[in-house]
Amino acid sequence: MKVLAGRKRAEAVSKAADDIVPQVYAAIAIALHREYGWGYTRINRAFARSQEIWESFNGRMDEMVKMCEEETGISLELGGKNG
């Protein structure tokens, strides 16, 4: 039962991430366009690079968040067990 519950929980988290990530990227794209005048090509390049960085951390989100703060001064919080 615990294995099945864990699997269902993981599926729910994955679904939530699939739903929210495009919304977050959309908000960022709109902000970059409206506030800084970035166009499609520049925004798309930034998104592609961010995806490469995300994938390079391969589940080590706590390390990525720490590096973000060190390199940019932007502090983020992770929820759940990683934070």
Phi and psi in radians as a Rosetta constraint file:
Dihedral C 1 N 2 CA 2 C 2 CIRCULARHARMONIC -1.102 0.35
Dihedral N 2 CA 2 C 2 N 3 CIRCULARHARMONIC -0.674 0.35
Dihedral C 2 N 3 CA 3 C 3 CIRCULARHARMONIC -1.106 0.35
Dihedral N 3 CA 3 C 3 N 4 CIRCULARHARMONIC -0.791 0.35
Dihedral C 3 N 4 CA 4 C 4 CIRCULARHARMONIC -1.108 0.35
Dihedral N 4 CA 4 C 4 N 5 CIRCULARHARMONIC -0.749 0.35
Dihedral C 4 N 5 CA 5 C 5 CIRCULARHARMONIC -1.097 0.35
Dihedral N 5 CA 5 C 5 N 6 CIRCULARHARMONIC -0.733 0.35
Dihedral C 5 N 6 CA 6 C 6 CIRCULARHARMONIC -1.109 0.35
Dihedral N 6 CA 6 C 6 N 7 CIRCULARHARMONIC -0.699 0.35
Dihedral C 6 N 7 CA 7 C 7 CIRCULARHARMONIC -1.133 0.35
Dihedral N 7 CA 7 C 7 N 8 CIRCULARHARMONIC -0.762 0.35
Dihedral C 7 N 8 CA 8 C 8 CIRCULARHARMONIC -1.109 0.35
Dihedral N 8 CA 8 C 8 N 9 CIRCULARHARMONIC -0.704 0.35
Dihedral C 8 N 9 CA 9 C 9 CIRCULARHARMONIC -1.113 0.35
Dihedral N 9 CA 9 C 9 N 10 CIRCULARHARMONIC -0.772 0.35
Dihedral C 9 N 10 CA 10 C 10 CIRCULARHARMONIC -1.086 0.35
Dihedral N 10 CA 10 C 10 N 11 CIRCULARHARMONIC -0.695 0.35
Dihedral C 10 N 11 CA 11 C 11 CIRCULARHARMONIC -1.121 0.35
Dihedral N 11 CA 11 C 11 N 12 CIRCULARHARMONIC -0.705 0.35
Dihedral C 11 N 12 CA 12 C 12 CIRCULARHARMONIC -1.141 0.35
Dihedral N 12 CA 12 C 12 N 13 CIRCULARHARMONIC -0.721 0.35
Dihedral C 12 N 13 CA 13 C 13 CIRCULARHARMONIC -1.138 0.35
Dihedral N 13 CA 13 C 13 N 14 CIRCULARHARMONIC -0.749 0.35
Dihedral C 13 N 14 CA 14 C 14 CIRCULARHARMONIC -1.070 0.35
Dihedral N 14 CA 14 C 14 N 15 CIRCULARHARMONIC -0.753 0.35
Dihedral C 14 N 15 CA 15 C 15 CIRCULARHARMONIC -1.107 0.35
Dihedral N 15 CA 15 C 15 N 16 CIRCULARHARMONIC -0.756 0.35
Dihedral C 15 N 16 CA 16 C 16 CIRCULARHARMONIC -1.077 0.35
Dihedral N 16 CA 16 C 16 N 17 CIRCULARHARMONIC -0.727 0.35
Dihedral C 16 N 17 CA 17 C 17 CIRCULARHARMONIC -1.125 0.35
Dihedral N 17 CA 17 C 17 N 18 CIRCULARHARMONIC -0.739 0.35
Dihedral C 17 N 18 CA 18 C 18 CIRCULARHARMONIC -1.061 0.35
Dihedral N 18 CA 18 C 18 N 19 CIRCULARHARMONIC -0.583 0.35
Dihedral C 18 N 19 CA 19 C 19 CIRCULARHARMONIC -1.356 0.35
Dihedral N 19 CA 19 C 19 N 20 CIRCULARHARMONIC -0.696 0.35
Dihedral C 19 N 20 CA 20 C 20 CIRCULARHARMONIC -1.528 0.35
Dihedral N 20 CA 20 C 20 N 21 CIRCULARHARMONIC -0.563 0.35
Dihedral C 20 N 21 CA 21 C 21 CIRCULARHARMONIC -0.999 0.35
Dihedral N 21 CA 21 C 21 N 22 CIRCULARHARMONIC -0.816 0.35
Dihedral C 21 N 22 CA 22 C 22 CIRCULARHARMONIC -1.080 0.35
Dihedral N 22 CA 22 C 22 N 23 CIRCULARHARMONIC -0.569 0.35
Dihedral C 22 N 23 CA 23 C 23 CIRCULARHARMONIC -1.186 0.35
Dihedral N 23 CA 23 C 23 N 24 CIRCULARHARMONIC -0.717 0.35
Dihedral C 23 N 24 CA 24 C 24 CIRCULARHARMONIC -1.141 0.35
Dihedral N 24 CA 24 C 24 N 25 CIRCULARHARMONIC -0.805 0.35
Dihedral C 24 N 25 CA 25 C 25 CIRCULARHARMONIC -1.080 0.35
Dihedral N 25 CA 25 C 25 N 26 CIRCULARHARMONIC -0.666 0.35
Dihedral C 25 N 26 CA 26 C 26 CIRCULARHARMONIC -1.091 0.35
Dihedral N 26 CA 26 C 26 N 27 CIRCULARHARMONIC -0.785 0.35
Dihedral C 26 N 27 CA 27 C 27 CIRCULARHARMONIC -1.100 0.35
Dihedral N 27 CA 27 C 27 N 28 CIRCULARHARMONIC -0.721 0.35
Dihedral C 27 N 28 CA 28 C 28 CIRCULARHARMONIC -1.133 0.35
Dihedral N 28 CA 28 C 28 N 29 CIRCULARHARMONIC -0.767 0.35
Dihedral C 28 N 29 CA 29 C 29 CIRCULARHARMONIC -1.060 0.35
Dihedral N 29 CA 29 C 29 N 30 CIRCULARHARMONIC -0.761 0.35
Dihedral C 29 N 30 CA 30 C 30 CIRCULARHARMONIC -1.094 0.35
Dihedral N 30 CA 30 C 30 N 31 CIRCULARHARMONIC -0.775 0.35
Dihedral C 30 N 31 CA 31 C 31 CIRCULARHARMONIC -1.084 0.35
Dihedral N 31 CA 31 C 31 N 32 CIRCULARHARMONIC -0.777 0.35
Dihedral C 31 N 32 CA 32 C 32 CIRCULARHARMONIC -1.084 0.35
Dihedral N 32 CA 32 C 32 N 33 CIRCULARHARMONIC -0.680 0.35
Dihedral C 32 N 33 CA 33 C 33 CIRCULARHARMONIC -1.227 0.35
Dihedral N 33 CA 33 C 33 N 34 CIRCULARHARMONIC -0.903 0.35
Dihedral C 33 N 34 CA 34 C 34 CIRCULARHARMONIC -1.194 0.35
Dihedral N 34 CA 34 C 34 N 35 CIRCULARHARMONIC -0.783 0.35
Dihedral C 34 N 35 CA 35 C 35 CIRCULARHARMONIC -1.501 0.35
Dihedral N 35 CA 35 C 35 N 36 CIRCULARHARMONIC -0.534 0.35
Dihedral C 35 N 36 CA 36 C 36 CIRCULARHARMONIC -2.136 0.35
Dihedral N 36 CA 36 C 36 N 37 CIRCULARHARMONIC -0.016 0.35
Dihedral C 36 N 37 CA 37 C 37 CIRCULARHARMONIC 1.253 0.35
Dihedral N 37 CA 37 C 37 N 38 CIRCULARHARMONIC 0.300 0.35
Dihedral C 37 N 38 CA 38 C 38 CIRCULARHARMONIC -1.184 0.35
Dihedral N 38 CA 38 C 38 N 39 CIRCULARHARMONIC 2.465 0.35
Dihedral C 38 N 39 CA 39 C 39 CIRCULARHARMONIC -1.752 0.35
Dihedral N 39 CA 39 C 39 N 40 CIRCULARHARMONIC -3.072 0.35
Dihedral C 39 N 40 CA 40 C 40 CIRCULARHARMONIC -0.933 0.35
Dihedral N 40 CA 40 C 40 N 41 CIRCULARHARMONIC -0.879 0.35
Dihedral C 40 N 41 CA 41 C 41 CIRCULARHARMONIC -1.077 0.35
Dihedral N 41 CA 41 C 41 N 42 CIRCULARHARMONIC -0.808 0.35
Dihedral C 41 N 42 CA 42 C 42 CIRCULARHARMONIC -1.163 0.35
Dihedral N 42 CA 42 C 42 N 43 CIRCULARHARMONIC -0.764 0.35
Dihedral C 42 N 43 CA 43 C 43 CIRCULARHARMONIC -1.105 0.35
Dihedral N 43 CA 43 C 43 N 44 CIRCULARHARMONIC -0.769 0.35
Dihedral C 43 N 44 CA 44 C 44 CIRCULARHARMONIC -1.109 0.35
Dihedral N 44 CA 44 C 44 N 45 CIRCULARHARMONIC -0.682 0.35
Dihedral C 44 N 45 CA 45 C 45 CIRCULARHARMONIC -1.099 0.35
Dihedral N 45 CA 45 C 45 N 46 CIRCULARHARMONIC -0.745 0.35
Dihedral C 45 N 46 CA 46 C 46 CIRCULARHARMONIC -1.112 0.35
Dihedral N 46 CA 46 C 46 N 47 CIRCULARHARMONIC -0.735 0.35
Dihedral C 46 N 47 CA 47 C 47 CIRCULARHARMONIC -1.136 0.35
Dihedral N 47 CA 47 C 47 N 48 CIRCULARHARMONIC -0.727 0.35
Dihedral C 47 N 48 CA 48 C 48 CIRCULARHARMONIC -1.099 0.35
Dihedral N 48 CA 48 C 48 N 49 CIRCULARHARMONIC -0.755 0.35
Dihedral C 48 N 49 CA 49 C 49 CIRCULARHARMONIC -1.151 0.35
Dihedral N 49 CA 49 C 49 N 50 CIRCULARHARMONIC -0.695 0.35
Dihedral C 49 N 50 CA 50 C 50 CIRCULARHARMONIC -1.109 0.35
Dihedral N 50 CA 50 C 50 N 51 CIRCULARHARMONIC -0.632 0.35
Dihedral C 50 N 51 CA 51 C 51 CIRCULARHARMONIC -1.142 0.35
Dihedral N 51 CA 51 C 51 N 52 CIRCULARHARMONIC -0.702 0.35
Dihedral C 51 N 52 CA 52 C 52 CIRCULARHARMONIC -1.080 0.35
Dihedral N 52 CA 52 C 52 N 53 CIRCULARHARMONIC -0.753 0.35
Dihedral C 52 N 53 CA 53 C 53 CIRCULARHARMONIC -1.121 0.35
Dihedral N 53 CA 53 C 53 N 54 CIRCULARHARMONIC -0.808 0.35
Dihedral C 53 N 54 CA 54 C 54 CIRCULARHARMONIC -0.950 0.35
Dihedral N 54 CA 54 C 54 N 55 CIRCULARHARMONIC -0.867 0.35
Dihedral C 54 N 55 CA 55 C 55 CIRCULARHARMONIC -1.147 0.35
Dihedral N 55 CA 55 C 55 N 56 CIRCULARHARMONIC -0.556 0.35
Dihedral C 55 N 56 CA 56 C 56 CIRCULARHARMONIC -1.176 0.35
Dihedral N 56 CA 56 C 56 N 57 CIRCULARHARMONIC -0.426 0.35
Dihedral C 56 N 57 CA 57 C 57 CIRCULARHARMONIC -1.442 0.35
Dihedral N 57 CA 57 C 57 N 58 CIRCULARHARMONIC -0.273 0.35
Dihedral C 57 N 58 CA 58 C 58 CIRCULARHARMONIC 0.746 0.35
Dihedral N 58 CA 58 C 58 N 59 CIRCULARHARMONIC 0.994 0.35
Dihedral C 58 N 59 CA 59 C 59 CIRCULARHARMONIC 1.551 0.35
Dihedral N 59 CA 59 C 59 N 60 CIRCULARHARMONIC -0.078 0.35
Dihedral C 59 N 60 CA 60 C 60 CIRCULARHARMONIC -1.627 0.35
Dihedral N 60 CA 60 C 60 N 61 CIRCULARHARMONIC 1.061 0.35
Dihedral C 60 N 61 CA 61 C 61 CIRCULARHARMONIC -1.118 0.35
Dihedral N 61 CA 61 C 61 N 62 CIRCULARHARMONIC -0.574 0.35
Dihedral C 61 N 62 CA 62 C 62 CIRCULARHARMONIC -1.078 0.35
Dihedral N 62 CA 62 C 62 N 63 CIRCULARHARMONIC -0.659 0.35
Dihedral C 62 N 63 CA 63 C 63 CIRCULARHARMONIC -1.169 0.35
Dihedral N 63 CA 63 C 63 N 64 CIRCULARHARMONIC -0.717 0.35
Dihedral C 63 N 64 CA 64 C 64 CIRCULARHARMONIC -1.127 0.35
Dihedral N 64 CA 64 C 64 N 65 CIRCULARHARMONIC -0.735 0.35
Dihedral C 64 N 65 CA 65 C 65 CIRCULARHARMONIC -1.117 0.35
Dihedral N 65 CA 65 C 65 N 66 CIRCULARHARMONIC -0.725 0.35
Dihedral C 65 N 66 CA 66 C 66 CIRCULARHARMONIC -1.100 0.35
Dihedral N 66 CA 66 C 66 N 67 CIRCULARHARMONIC -0.775 0.35
Dihedral C 66 N 67 CA 67 C 67 CIRCULARHARMONIC -1.113 0.35
Dihedral N 67 CA 67 C 67 N 68 CIRCULARHARMONIC -0.655 0.35
Dihedral C 67 N 68 CA 68 C 68 CIRCULARHARMONIC -1.013 0.35
Dihedral N 68 CA 68 C 68 N 69 CIRCULARHARMONIC -0.810 0.35
Dihedral C 68 N 69 CA 69 C 69 CIRCULARHARMONIC -1.126 0.35
Dihedral N 69 CA 69 C 69 N 70 CIRCULARHARMONIC -0.756 0.35
Dihedral C 69 N 70 CA 70 C 70 CIRCULARHARMONIC -1.107 0.35
Dihedral N 70 CA 70 C 70 N 71 CIRCULARHARMONIC -0.721 0.35
Dihedral C 70 N 71 CA 71 C 71 CIRCULARHARMONIC -1.495 0.35
Dihedral N 71 CA 71 C 71 N 72 CIRCULARHARMONIC -0.513 0.35
Dihedral C 71 N 72 CA 72 C 72 CIRCULARHARMONIC -2.072 0.35
Dihedral N 72 CA 72 C 72 N 73 CIRCULARHARMONIC -0.300 0.35
Dihedral C 72 N 73 CA 73 C 73 CIRCULARHARMONIC 1.453 0.35
Dihedral N 73 CA 73 C 73 N 74 CIRCULARHARMONIC -0.001 0.35
Dihedral C 73 N 74 CA 74 C 74 CIRCULARHARMONIC -1.572 0.35
Dihedral N 74 CA 74 C 74 N 75 CIRCULARHARMONIC 2.091 0.35
Dihedral C 74 N 75 CA 75 C 75 CIRCULARHARMONIC -1.758 0.35
Dihedral N 75 CA 75 C 75 N 76 CIRCULARHARMONIC 2.211 0.35
Dihedral C 75 N 76 CA 76 C 76 CIRCULARHARMONIC -2.095 0.35
Dihedral N 76 CA 76 C 76 N 77 CIRCULARHARMONIC 2.768 0.35
Dihedral C 76 N 77 CA 77 C 77 CIRCULARHARMONIC -2.049 0.35
Dihedral N 77 CA 77 C 77 N 78 CIRCULARHARMONIC 2.436 0.35
Dihedral C 77 N 78 CA 78 C 78 CIRCULARHARMONIC -1.738 0.35
Dihedral N 78 CA 78 C 78 N 79 CIRCULARHARMONIC 2.384 0.35
Dihedral C 78 N 79 CA 79 C 79 CIRCULARHARMONIC -1.550 0.35
Dihedral N 79 CA 79 C 79 N 80 CIRCULARHARMONIC 3.026 0.35
Dihedral C 79 N 80 CA 80 C 80 CIRCULARHARMONIC 1.255 0.35
Dihedral N 80 CA 80 C 80 N 81 CIRCULARHARMONIC -2.652 0.35
Dihedral C 80 N 81 CA 81 C 81 CIRCULARHARMONIC -1.312 0.35
Dihedral N 81 CA 81 C 81 N 82 CIRCULARHARMONIC -0.375 0.35
Dihedral C 81 N 82 CA 82 C 82 CIRCULARHARMONIC -1.378 0.35
Dihedral N 82 CA 82 C 82 N 83 CIRCULARHARMONIC -0.312 0.35
